[in-house]
Amino acid sequence: MRRSWWYRAWFALIGTCVLVCAACSSNSSTSSSGSSAAAQGGAPVLKPGTYTVGVEAAQTGAAAASVGLPILAGLQMEINAANSSAALGPGVKIALNVKNDGADEATAIPVVRGFISDSSVVGMICCVLSDATGGIKPLLDAAHMPSIITSAGLVTATTTGSDIFRAYPLETTLQPHLVDAFVKAFNPKSAVVVFDSDNQAGAAQASAAANEFKKDGVKVSEVQLLSTDTDMTGPATSIIGKAPDVVYQDLLTAQVPSMISELTNLGYKGKELAIAGLADTTLFKNCGKGCVGAVAATAYVPSPDNSDAFMKQWLPEAQKATGQQAPSEGFAYGYLAGQFLVAGMKAAAEASPGAALTRSSLLAGLHAVKTLPATPFGALTMNDDQGDASVITFVQFNAEGQVVDWNGTAAGLDKP
């Protein structure tokens, strides 16, 4: 296993994307007619102009603080870098047209329809939560609107030939590894899997974990919540009544520490596994000692101990932008979406140097991106328009509220 990670650590398959850099020098030129092959001595560039990308954002609502606003900040950081460095050529700028829908499907649909009907919008950044994603996916595909998911984990959102892309690794690819390692270390006989039944991604991820427990010979039962639930007393009481050796949670990030806290208050002494979103030092104040030894999985390790060359450069910049020692996973989601967008635009320029970017050329460009070698999530490979990561990291909260490495052994699990 890997060495300890300070502040936030994550059990994950780490993914990566392309760090934006200047694509051409200031004395390069591009024909306004689109006939120029490339900037002189540099990479192919787009026709000068401002290209508008619609952003379906969750600036309000239950998901705003934990993921919506951080995503927007991370996305803006990357787009600002691309614009200031002339990454796509002299005179080429990306403009973000941000519309708030609160991650609510009923609001998201008219927002997306508005972007689709606006001919100046060449693509979209979208989809904070899975339920809204399911509602707008048919609209995006029917319009052939190239769209990049920021954080929604809806498993069926991306398929070969779709017009929706997702660069970050799905937790359904992480949880089976976490479950296997935990079962090997602790040999639990029973598990309760807790999830929000109205969250399609959470239900799918919980199902993946439950199936892995069963495959490993563990008896599994489940407790279902709604993503709008804030009082954990009833569900926690139900869990306690089942007396499980381990509880696996796939709830919204804001719900997980509350559930752990309630279980602790009710005297639960078993082990806890959770989604990657738990591994955030800002959440420790909500669950305290109950979080100690809780194990999570993620593809994002924002630690100064991370030896990845990209992270060595990116982390100080992200810390400055956010004012946080460990910028949130939501911030990294937004940044990664921006990286993938820029990579797709560069691929479009390579296919038609000097041409104006259109929805169809951006769509082809995004499909052409097969690897993202340098991102906050490590190196990513795009398979069927879905990012897959390459490194697995196990993590936990320690008694000081830091997220550190778990070495996969019973002795290596911290105790309150």
C-alpha positions as CSV (number, residue, x, y, z in Angstrom):
1,M,0.0,0.0,0.0
2,R,1.0,3.6,-0.3
3,R,2.4,5.7,2.4
4,S,0.3,7.9,4.6
5,W,-1.4,11.0,3.1
6,W,-1.8,14.0,5.2
7,Y,-5.2,15.8,5.7
8,R,-7.3,14.0,3.1
9,A,-6.6,10.6,1.8
10,W,-8.6,8.4,-0.3
11,F,-9.0,4.7,-1.3
12,A,-9.1,5.1,-5.0
13,L,-8.2,4.4,-8.5
14,I,-6.5,7.6,-9.2
15,G,-7.3,9.3,-12.5
16,T,-5.5,12.0,-14.5
17,C,-6.1,14.8,-17.1
18,V,-4.1,17.2,-19.2
19,L,-2.5,20.2,-17.6
20,V,-3.3,23.2,-19.8
21,C,-0.2,24.9,-21.3
22,A,0.4,27.6,-23.9
23,A,-0.2,26.1,-27.3
24,C,1.5,28.7,-29.3
25,S,3.7,31.8,-29.1
26,S,2.5,35.4,-29.2
27,N,3.9,35.9,-32.7
28,S,1.9,33.0,-34.1
29,S,-1.0,33.6,-36.5
30,T,-4.2,31.9,-37.6
31,S,-6.2,32.7,-40.7
32,S,-9.6,34.2,-40.0
33,S,-10.9,32.1,-42.9
34,G,-9.8,28.9,-41.1
35,S,-7.3,27.9,-43.8
36,S,-4.2,28.2,-41.7
37,A,-2.8,24.8,-40.6
38,A,-1.4,26.0,-37.3
39,A,0.3,28.7,-35.4
40,Q,3.8,29.1,-36.7
41,G,6.0,26.6,-35.0
42,G,3.3,25.5,-32.6
43,A,0.4,23.1,-32.2
44,P,-2.8,23.5,-34.3
45,V,-5.1,26.2,-33.0
46,L,-8.7,27.3,-33.3
47,K,-10.0,30.2,-35.2
48,P,-9.7,33.3,-33.0
49,G,-12.8,34.2,-31.1
50,T,-14.7,33.6,-27.9
51,Y,-16.4,30.2,-27.6
52,T,-19.3,29.9,-25.1
53,V,-19.8,26.9,-22.9
54,G,-23.0,26.5,-20.9
55,V,-22.6,25.5,-17.3
56,E,-25.5,23.9,-15.5
57,A,-24.5,24.8,-11.9
58,A,-25.8,24.0,-8.4
59,Q,-25.2,27.4,-6.8
60,T,-28.1,26.8,-4.4
61,G,-29.8,23.8,-2.9
62,A,-28.6,20.9,-0.8
63,A,-25.6,20.1,-2.9
64,A,-24.3,23.7,-3.3
65,A,-21.9,23.9,-0.4
66,S,-20.4,20.4,-0.6
67,V,-20.0,20.1,-4.4
68,G,-21.9,22.7,-6.4
69,L,-19.9,25.8,-5.5
70,P,-16.5,24.1,-5.2
71,I,-17.0,22.6,-8.7
72,L,-17.7,26.0,-10.2
73,A,-14.6,27.4,-8.5
74,G,-12.4,24.6,-9.8
75,L,-13.8,24.9,-13.3
76,Q,-13.2,28.6,-13.3
77,M,-9.6,28.2,-12.2
78,E,-8.8,25.9,-15.1
79,I,-10.6,28.0,-17.7
80,N,-8.9,31.2,-16.4
81,A,-5.5,29.4,-16.9
82,A,-6.4,28.3,-20.4
83,N,-7.5,31.8,-21.4
84,S,-4.5,33.6,-19.8
85,S,-2.0,31.2,-21.4
86,A,-3.5,31.2,-24.9
87,A,-3.7,27.4,-24.6
88,L,-6.0,27.2,-27.7
89,G,-4.3,29.9,-29.8
90,P,-3.9,33.6,-29.9
91,G,-7.2,35.4,-29.5
92,V,-9.1,32.2,-28.5
93,K,-11.1,32.5,-25.3
94,I,-13.6,30.3,-23.4
95,A,-16.6,32.0,-21.9
96,L,-18.6,30.2,-19.3
97,N,-22.4,31.0,-19.3
98,V,-23.4,29.8,-15.8
99,K,-27.0,29.0,-15.0
100,N,-28.1,27.9,-11.6
101,D,-30.6,25.0,-11.3
102,G,-29.9,23.9,-7.7
103,A,-29.2,20.3,-9.0
104,D,-33.0,19.9,-9.4
105,E,-34.4,18.1,-12.4
106,A,-37.4,20.3,-12.8
107,T,-35.2,23.4,-13.0
108,A,-32.4,21.7,-14.9
109,I,-34.6,20.8,-17.9
110,P,-35.5,24.4,-18.9
111,V,-31.9,25.5,-18.2
112,V,-30.6,22.8,-20.6
113,R,-33.2,23.5,-23.2
114,G,-32.1,27.1,-23.1
115,F,-28.5,26.2,-23.8
116,I,-29.5,23.8,-26.6
117,S,-31.6,26.6,-28.3
118,D,-28.7,29.1,-28.0
119,S,-26.6,28.6,-31.1
120,S,-23.7,30.4,-29.6
121,V,-23.2,27.6,-27.0
122,V,-20.8,25.0,-28.4
123,G,-20.9,22.6,-25.4
124,M,-21.9,22.1,-21.8
125,I,-20.5,21.4,-18.4
126,C,-23.2,19.8,-16.4
127,C,-24.6,17.3,-13.9
128,V,-23.8,17.7,-10.3
129,L,-26.3,15.1,-9.0
130,S,-27.5,11.9,-10.8
131,D,-31.2,12.5,-10.7
132,A,-31.0,15.7,-12.7
133,T,-28.6,14.0,-15.1
134,G,-31.1,11.2,-15.8
135,G,-33.7,13.8,-16.7
136,I,-31.5,15.9,-19.1
137,K,-29.5,13.1,-20.8
138,P,-32.1,12.4,-23.5
139,L,-32.2,16.1,-24.3
140,L,-28.5,16.4,-24.6
141,D,-28.2,13.3,-26.8
142,A,-31.1,14.3,-29.0
143,A,-29.5,17.7,-29.6
144,H,-25.9,16.2,-30.0
145,M,-24.8,18.7,-27.4
146,P,-21.3,17.7,-26.2
147,S,-21.5,17.7,-22.4
148,I,-19.1,16.9,-19.6
149,I,-20.3,15.6,-16.3
150,T,-18.7,17.2,-13.3
151,S,-19.7,14.9,-10.4
152,A,-22.9,12.9,-11.1
153,G,-22.3,9.2,-10.7
154,L,-25.3,8.0,-12.7
155,V,-23.9,4.7,-14.1
156,T,-25.9,4.8,-17.3
157,A,-25.2,8.4,-18.1
158,T,-22.3,7.6,-20.5
159,T,-22.3,4.9,-23.1
160,T,-20.4,4.4,-26.3
161,G,-21.6,6.9,-28.9
162,S,-23.3,9.1,-26.3
163,D,-22.9,12.9,-26.3
164,I,-22.2,12.9,-22.5
165,F,-18.7,12.4,-21.1
166,R,-17.3,11.8,-17.7
167,A,-13.5,12.0,-16.9
168,Y,-13.5,11.1,-13.2
169,P,-13.5,7.4,-12.1
170,L,-16.8,6.1,-10.9
171,E,-17.0,4.8,-7.3
172,T,-18.5,1.6,-8.6
173,T,-15.0,0.8,-9.8
174,L,-13.6,1.6,-6.4
175,Q,-16.0,0.0,-3.9
176,P,-15.4,-3.6,-4.7
177,H,-11.7,-3.2,-4.0
178,L,-12.4,-1.5,-0.7
179,V,-14.9,-4.2,0.3
180,D,-12.5,-7.0,-0.6
181,A,-9.6,-5.5,1.4
182,F,-11.9,-4.9,4.4
183,V,-13.2,-8.4,4.4
184,K,-9.7,-9.8,4.2
185,A,-8.6,-7.7,7.1
186,F,-11.6,-8.1,9.5
187,N,-13.6,-11.2,8.3
188,P,-17.0,-9.6,9.1
189,K,-20.0,-11.9,9.1
190,S,-22.7,-9.3,8.5
191,A,-23.0,-5.9,6.8
192,V,-25.6,-3.2,6.5
193,V,-25.5,-1.2,3.2
194,V,-27.1,2.3,3.6
195,F,-28.1,4.4,0.6
196,D,-30.5,7.0,-0.7
197,S,-33.1,5.2,-2.7
198,D,-33.9,8.3,-4.8
199,N,-30.3,8.7,-5.9
200,Q,-29.7,6.5,-8.9
201,A,-25.9,6.7,-8.6
202,G,-25.9,6.0,-4.9
203,A,-28.2,3.0,-5.3
204,A,-26.0,1.6,-8.0
205,Q,-22.8,2.1,-6.0
206,A,-24.4,0.5,-2.9
207,S,-25.5,-2.4,-5.1
208,A,-21.9,-2.9,-6.2
209,A,-20.7,-2.9,-2.7
210,A,-23.4,-5.2,-1.5
211,N,-22.7,-7.7,-4.3
212,E,-19.0,-7.7,-3.4
213,F,-19.8,-8.4,0.3
214,K,-22.1,-11.3,-0.7
215,K,-19.4,-12.7,-3.0
216,D,-17.0,-12.6,-0.1
217,G,-19.5,-14.6,2.1
218,V,-20.9,-11.7,4.2
219,K,-24.6,-11.6,5.0
220,V,-26.0,-8.3,3.8
221,S,-29.1,-6.3,4.7
222,E,-29.9,-2.7,3.7
223,V,-31.4,0.5,5.0
224,Q,-32.8,3.0,2.6
225,L,-33.1,6.8,3.0
226,L,-34.0,9.7,0.8
227,S,-31.4,12.3,-0.3
228,T,-33.6,15.0,1.5
229,D,-33.4,13.3,4.9
230,T,-31.5,15.2,7.6
231,D,-32.7,13.4,10.7
232,M,-30.7,10.2,11.0
233,T,-32.3,8.9,14.2
234,G,-34.7,6.5,12.6
235,P,-32.3,4.9,10.1
236,A,-29.5,4.7,12.6
237,T,-31.8,3.0,15.1
238,S,-32.7,0.5,12.3
239,I,-29.1,-0.2,11.6
240,I,-28.3,-0.7,15.3
241,G,-31.2,-3.2,15.5
242,K,-29.5,-5.3,12.8
243,A,-26.2,-5.5,14.8
244,P,-23.9,-5.5,11.8
245,D,-20.1,-6.0,12.0
246,V,-19.7,-3.3,9.4
247,V,-21.8,-0.5,7.9
248,Y,-21.3,0.7,4.4
249,Q,-22.7,4.1,3.5
250,D,-23.4,5.5,0.1
251,L,-25.3,8.7,1.0
252,L,-24.8,12.3,0.0
253,T,-21.6,13.7,1.4
254,A,-23.5,15.9,3.9
255,Q,-25.4,12.9,5.2
256,V,-22.5,10.6,5.9
257,P,-21.0,12.4,9.0
258,S,-24.5,12.9,10.4
259,M,-25.2,9.2,10.1
260,I,-21.9,8.3,11.7
261,S,-22.5,10.7,14.5
262,E,-25.9,9.3,15.2
263,L,-24.6,5.7,15.1
264,T,-21.9,6.7,17.6
265,N,-24.5,8.4,19.9
266,L,-26.6,5.1,19.9
267,G,-23.6,3.1,20.9
268,Y,-22.5,1.4,17.6
269,K,-19.1,-0.2,18.0
270,G,-18.7,-1.8,14.6
271,K,-16.6,-0.7,11.6
272,E,-17.6,1.8,9.0
273,L,-17.0,2.2,5.3
274,A,-18.2,5.2,3.3
275,I,-18.0,7.0,0.0
276,A,-15.0,9.2,-0.9
277,G,-16.8,12.4,0.0
278,L,-16.4,11.5,3.7
279,A,-12.6,11.9,3.5
280,D,-12.8,15.7,3.9
281,T,-11.3,17.2,7.0
282,T,-14.0,19.9,7.1
283,L,-16.5,17.2,7.9
284,F,-14.7,15.8,10.9
285,K,-16.3,18.4,13.1
286,N,-19.7,16.9,12.3
287,C,-18.8,13.3,13.3
288,G,-15.8,13.6,15.7
289,K,-14.5,10.5,17.2
290,G,-17.2,8.4,15.4
291,C,-15.3,9.1,12.2
292,V,-12.0,7.7,13.5
293,G,-11.2,4.6,11.6
294,A,-13.9,5.1,9.0
295,V,-12.5,4.0,5.7
296,A,-13.2,5.7,2.4
297,A,-12.4,5.4,-1.3
298,T,-11.4,8.1,-3.8
299,A,-9.2,8.9,-6.8
300,Y,-8.0,12.2,-5.4
301,V,-5.2,12.7,-2.9
302,P,-4.6,16.4,-2.1
303,S,-1.6,15.9,0.1
304,P,1.9,17.5,0.2
305,D,3.2,13.9,0.5
306,N,1.7,13.1,-2.9
307,S,4.8,12.6,-5.2
308,D,2.8,13.0,-8.4
309,A,4.6,15.7,-10.5
310,F,1.3,17.3,-11.5
311,M,0.0,17.4,-7.9
312,K,3.3,19.0,-6.7
313,Q,2.5,21.9,-9.0
314,W,-1.2,22.0,-8.8
315,L,-1.8,21.6,-5.1
316,P,-0.2,24.9,-4.0
317,E,-2.2,26.8,-6.6
318,A,-5.4,25.1,-5.6
319,Q,-4.7,25.8,-1.9
320,K,-4.2,29.5,-2.7
321,A,-7.4,29.5,-4.7
322,T,-9.5,27.8,-2.1
323,G,-7.8,28.8,1.2
324,Q,-7.8,25.2,2.1
325,Q,-4.9,22.9,2.9
326,A,-6.8,20.1,1.2
327,P,-9.0,21.5,-1.5
328,S,-12.3,19.6,-1.7
329,E,-13.0,16.8,-4.1
330,G,-15.7,19.0,-5.6
331,F,-13.1,21.6,-6.5
332,A,-11.0,18.9,-8.2
333,Y,-14.1,17.7,-10.1
334,G,-14.6,21.1,-11.6
335,Y,-11.0,21.5,-12.5
336,L,-10.9,18.1,-14.2
337,A,-14.0,18.9,-16.2
338,G,-12.2,22.1,-17.4
339,Q,-9.1,20.1,-18.3
340,F,-11.2,17.6,-20.3
341,L,-13.0,20.4,-22.1
342,V,-9.7,22.0,-23.1
343,A,-8.2,18.7,-24.2
344,G,-11.3,18.2,-26.4
345,M,-10.9,21.6,-27.9
346,K,-7.3,21.0,-28.7
347,A,-8.2,17.7,-30.4
348,A,-10.8,19.6,-32.5
349,A,-8.1,22.0,-33.5
350,E,-5.8,19.2,-34.5
351,A,-8.6,17.7,-36.7
352,S,-9.3,21.0,-38.4
353,P,-6.5,23.5,-37.8
354,G,-7.6,27.2,-37.8
355,A,-11.3,26.3,-38.0
356,A,-14.0,27.7,-35.8
357,L,-15.2,25.4,-33.0
358,T,-18.7,24.0,-33.4
359,R,-20.7,21.6,-31.4
360,S,-19.9,18.8,-33.9
361,S,-16.2,19.5,-33.9
362,L,-16.1,19.7,-30.1
363,L,-18.1,16.4,-29.9
364,A,-15.6,14.7,-32.2
365,G,-12.7,16.3,-30.2
366,L,-13.9,15.0,-26.9
367,H,-14.4,11.5,-28.4
368,A,-10.8,11.7,-29.6
369,V,-9.4,12.2,-26.1
370,K,-8.1,8.8,-25.0
371,T,-5.8,9.7,-22.1
372,L,-5.5,12.5,-19.6
373,P,-2.0,12.0,-18.2
374,A,-1.8,14.8,-15.6
375,T,-4.8,15.7,-13.4
376,P,-5.7,16.0,-9.7
377,F,-6.9,12.4,-10.0
378,G,-3.7,11.1,-11.5
379,A,-3.4,9.5,-15.0
380,L,-6.8,8.7,-16.6
381,T,-7.6,6.5,-19.5
382,M,-10.9,7.2,-21.3
383,N,-12.9,4.1,-22.1
384,D,-16.3,4.5,-23.7
385,D,-16.1,8.2,-22.8
386,Q,-15.6,7.3,-19.1
387,G,-12.4,8.0,-17.2
388,D,-10.7,5.0,-15.6
389,A,-7.9,5.5,-13.0
390,S,-4.8,3.4,-12.3
391,V,-4.0,3.6,-8.6
392,I,-5.8,2.3,-5.5
393,T,-5.4,4.1,-2.2
394,F,-7.1,3.2,1.1
395,V,-7.7,6.0,3.7
396,Q,-9.2,6.7,7.0
397,F,-9.7,9.5,9.6
398,N,-7.2,9.4,12.5
399,A,-7.9,10.7,16.0
400,E,-6.6,14.2,15.1
401,G,-9.2,14.6,12.3
402,Q,-6.6,14.0,9.5
403,V,-7.3,11.7,6.7
404,V,-4.4,9.2,6.4
405,D,-3.4,6.0,4.8
406,W,-5.0,2.7,5.8
407,N,-2.5,-0.2,5.1
408,G,-5.2,-2.8,4.6
409,T,-4.6,-4.6,7.9
410,A,-6.7,-4.8,11.1
411,A,-3.7,-3.4,13.1
412,G,-3.5,-0.4,10.7
413,L,-7.0,0.8,11.4
414,D,-7.0,3.8,13.8
415,K,-9.2,3.7,16.9
416,P,-10.9,6.6,18.8
